Structure formats: C-alpha cells, structure tokens
C-alpha cells in the first residue's frame, strides 16, 4: 500500500509543480512579449505564403497556355500542330 501511496504522492507533487511553473510563465512579461512577436511572425509568413501561392497560380496558367499552343499549333506560324 505504501508504494502505491508514494507513487500517487509523487504524481500529485509533479502535477502541482507543472501547474505552478505554467502560471509563473503566464505572468512573465517576457513570455507575453514572445507570444506577441511569434503571432506577428506567423502573420508575416502567412502573407508571404499567400503571395507565393498567387505567383505559382499565374505561372501555372501561363505554362498551361504555352503548352496548349505547342499541342494545338498557333496562327502565327511559329509552331505546327503536333502529329499524334
């Protein structure tokens, strides 16, 4: 019985310690500042990823149009219709 009681006591002490450390971190000015900076960094990265996504979409459209011209031929005489 004493071994199980000791295990429960250790678990409770550990849990209380983790909660106390978490609360201390919550009220530290540095932790709040780091959270704000992290949020701002994420916003910047998200904006950059949106720009990259739009650029890739435009390149994809241009490439698709160019490949279609090669496949179907153009009226400018620069490419000929491909034989299957």
N, C-alpha and C positions, 0 to 999 in steps of 0.2 A: 504494500500500500504506500510506503514511503517513497518508492521510486516513481510511482505514477504522480504522487503529490509534488515531488521535486520537478518532474517534467512539466506539470501544469504551472507551477510557480515560475519556472524559467520562461515559459512561453508568455505568461502574463507580463513579466518584467520586460521582456523583449518588445512586446506589443506596445506597452506604455512608453517605453523609450523611443520607439519609432514615431509614435504619435507626437510626443514632446518635441522631437527634432523637427518633424514636419511643421508643427506650429511655430517653432522658432524661425524656421526658414521662411514661413509665410509672412512674418512681420519684419524681416530684414529688408532694409532699403535696397541693398544690392540685388537681392533676389527679384524684387519688384521691377527694378530698373532693367535687369537682364531679360525679364519676361517681356517688357515693353520693346526692347531692342530686338528681341527674337521675333516678335509679332511684326515689327516694321520690316525686318529682313525677309520674312516669309511673303509679305505683300509685294516687295520689290521683285523677288524671284517669280512669284505668280504672274506679275505683269510682264516680265521678260519671257516667260514661257508662252503667254498668250501671243506676244509678238512673233515668236518663232513659229508657233502653230499657224498663224496667218501667212507668214512668209512661205512656209512649206506648202500650204494650200495653193498659193499663187504659182509657185514653181511647178507643182503637180499639174495644175491646169495648163500652163504653158507647154510643159513636156507632152502632155496628152494631145494637145492640139498639134504640136510639131510632129509627133509620131503618126497621127491621123493623116497629116499632109503627105508623109512619106508612103503610107499604106495606100491611100486613095489617089495620089497624084494631085498636082496643082495646075491651075490655069496659066501660071507664069512660065511654064516650060522648064522649070528648074528640076523638077522630079518627074519621073514617069511612073505610071501605075505598075505596081509590082505584079509579076506573074505568079500565080499560086503553084 
